[in-house]
Structures are given as C-alpha cells and as structure tokens.
C-alpha cells in the first residue's frame, strides 16, 4: 500500500481496483494549492507588477487595503527577528493578504480604524462574502469579495487608478474580457468591490442585525486580481495512466469555467481544443437544472464541471452510479461529505480535509496529491 494513503475501509481497496471514473477536486488535488496574486486590474488599468502600490491613487489604495484587511477570515502577524510577516487563512485568503502586505497594507492599524457591524460569510453557493463596517465619522461601508464575474455583475461603477468614480456600463465588456483572459491562463479571478450605506438603515435590533442581508447591488468595483495555482508535478502522468487503464478522470471545481478548462488542458483531462464544448464542459448550475433523466444521459460525457457547488458534485455522482459507473470521488470540505458517502469510493484529503470529510470517506489521501490516488 502506498505510504501516501490511509485506508479506513479495507474493502475500498478492492473497489478502487474496479473504479471506472474518478471525480476530482481541482484546488490542492490537481494543483499545488500555493496561490499567488500575479496580475491585477484597477479599472481599465492593468497593474503589471501587482505589488507596485505607486501605480495607485491613495484613495484607491486605502479602500483596497480596507477591503482586504476587514473582509477576510485570515490574519497577518508581524515579522519576528527580521523574518517575513506570517499570514494565516485559506490559500486564496493568504494570496490576497500577501498581496495587500506588498501594497503596504498595515493590517492591525486598518482593522482598528473601523468596527465590524455584520459579516456575510463566503459560501460555495453565492461565491462571495461581505462585511459591513462602521467608521469613525458614522459612515457605513460594505465591502464584497468573491468570484470576479459574479461581483462584476453587481457593479454599476468602478474606481479608476486615479481614484475617480466611473460608470461601468461602457467598460463592462473590457473587464469581462480581462477576466476571461486571466482565466484562460489558468488564473483564479477574484474581485473586490464596495459601496456606502446609510447608518440609519442599518438594523439596530441585535436579532435583526444577525439576520441582515447585506446589500449587494450598486457596487463600486475596486480591483480584479488573478491568482496563480500551479498544476502539481506528476498529475499529468497520473491522469494519462488512468486514461490508458480506461478510467475517466473528471474535474469538479467551484472555479470559473475558463480557469477550469485551462487547468484541465494542462493536466491532460481534456486532450484537445475540440473537446472544449458542452456537455464535455458544463457549469454546475446548467447540470443542476436538468431533469434526473437528462442528468443520467449527460453525466458520462462530462469531463469538467465549473462553478459547481458540493450539491452539484453529489448529483453528478448519483447520475454516474445510476448509469452503471463505479465512482471514486475526492473531497476536502464538510459539505463534500454527502458526495463522499454516496460514491463507491470516497477519497478525502489528509492536509486540507475536515474531520467530517475524513469520517465520510473510505480512503484518506495523506499528501492531498492526485498522483497518490492512482498509486
């Protein structure tokens, strides 16, 4: 048995030998989960060196700093003994926080300058998260961060690199093309946006405040960043090994479909440009809206599912099994548990995986590496 795996149910080893398809996550399994901001747009201005704060007006910089420091589940810890600052959080959060630090963001100072009124946590359905802040002058600002095309759709204006508000109407196509261009180069695209809000409209009752749905319309776009997460070494060979053995590898990811396509090409899950058509490539929402019968017909053809939720992964596993496939599925989050449980072989991640995911799985991949699944 490969030292990279821990078997929780011995019968799973025999079943794994009969698997006809593997539904794999992208981030951290097919990729290294080492994310770095490599590109950024502020309005129509492309910041070629994303860490170069001199290209930005002070108003823009301060709002970006505030959006990064307050709308995060991560933290920045001061450097010790002349070392680098330490950053905690999910890989995406860490990448954006590192970018903020390079832009001279003073994390603790910024967090002390405003009070958090309410948080709308990021989740895999909405693909964005927000925070409402009360500032010293009784001004309320709401910051949003999330999947670039979803945040962009809620924006009516943007701040250019000089700090001037511009209508987004004439530039939306340019910004969409910028997102598609970054995604086509396998970058994860995240947008930061904000809006002002009236203090007297903020719920004062504690219970009402806890249930408050943060306004997410009429936003002002601050920045779009492209985050690189390199493909794992050895994954392409592992995918080829599976394909040669008659085992189809499918990628199921919450990322933009363009990003998913680029990584799938890089990993060898999609062999040629000719395969980049529906239903080989499908969005989770489109699959979800199909009838049960249609899902059973489409599922065997799917190679990549983008912008998917954990429930879409479950529907895919169910449809494949009904079609007679022996399905192995990877998962790391608590909400992946239903799909891991439903699959013939559930493969959880040893590093990024939650305890709930591990408990629902048959085999734990200790190094989170897709190549270890094949071994």
Buried (B, 14 or more C-beta within 10 A) or exposed (E): EEEBBBBBEEEBBEBBEEBBBBBBBBBBBBBBBEBBBBBBBBBEBBBEEBBEBEBBBEEBBBBBBBBBBBBBEBBBEEEEEEEEEEBEBBBBBBBBBBBBBBBEBBBEEBBEBBEEBBBBEBEBEBBBBBBBBBEEEEEBBBBBBBBBBBBBBBBBBBBBBEBEEBEBEEBBEEBBEBBBBBBBBBBBBBBBBBBEBEEEEBEEEEEEEEEBEBBBEEBBBBBBBBBBBBBBEEBBEBBBBBBEEEBBBBBBBBBBBBBBBBBBBBBBBBEEEEBBEEBBBBBBEBBBEBEEEEBBEBBBEBBBBBBBBBBBBBBBBBBBBEBEBBBBBBBBBEBBBBBBBBBBBBBBBBEBBBEBBBBBBBBBBBBBBBBBBBE
